[in-house]
Amino acid sequence: MDQFINLTLNGLSQGAVYAALALSLVIIYQATRVVNFAQPALALISVYIAYTVSQATGSYWLGFGAALLTGLVLGAATERLLIRPVHGRSPLNAIIITLGLLLVLQGLAGMIWSNEPHSFAYPMDYRGRFSPSDWFALGSVGAAALMLFALYRFTPLGLRMRAAAFRPEAARLSGVRVGLMLTAGWAIASVIGALAGMLAAPPFIFPNVLDEVFIFAIAAAVVGGLENPFGALAGGVLLGLGMSYVSGYAGPELTTLAALAILVVVLSIRPDGLFSRPTARKV
């Protein structure tokens, strides 16, 4: 019983990381129909900035704030400078751009900070059954999800962002600056991605540290449904729990296979994801 509880707690903590990165993917996909393959690279640069600031100041939390700010700027700049020029064309163009940006930023990180692993601290003590660091991961992702829900549900900005994503022409006629709303969506998604990077990177960072996490995040987003932010959160938790149970009872070498099995089973039953629902959309 103790093992089951430990595996459940570990799965929730790890699933929160997958859920955060999956949520960042879903936000962008909802708005632009593009899977942002550059998301782990944007998060990576944010984490390296946090590492640099923490090394210079001795404060993890200053580095944490710098990472979120870097994510905000990088997300907005990516949409404005790279994605906006191909908006309205084939989604494949934007996907190719994000793949190219992924390679460029990972290479740039290796050139600036080297390809060698650097020690990167946990935000809190990571020892124990469900450590303070695990609580922080779960709490911070939960808080981010609640703030995002409140933004979309209760604020004029959130209403404009939803209108820009689902009814862009009607939004323009109503005076909404659609381009600015899409930029805001990319910026918010990148901030959440930077949070996921800060949670996933310890204890060492290197240019490819987030690649595996990103693969599981894509699986979580697909399992939950690419059109549903709540589905991304649920998919991340489901994936984290499933992989934790398999690792504990069958062996860690089978965790990747477990993620694939969960993905295949869900898509066999619900091809659009567990929480997907038909959504009318005009391009």
Protein Blocks (a to p, Z undefined) as FASTA:
>chain_A
ZZmmmmmmmmmmmmmmmmmmmmmmmmmmmmnopacfklmmmmmmmmmmmmmmmmmnopak
lmmmmmmmmmmmmmmmmmmmmmmmmgoiafklmmmmmmmmmmmmmmmmmmmnopadcddd
dfbdcedjbdfklmmmmmmmmmmmmmmmmmmmmgmklmmmmmmmmmmmlmmmnopafklm
mmmmmmmmmmmmmmmmmmmmpmbdcfklmmmmmmmmmmmmmmnopkbmklmmmmmmmmmm
mmmmmmmmnopklmmmmmmmmmmmmmmmmmnojkbccddddZZ
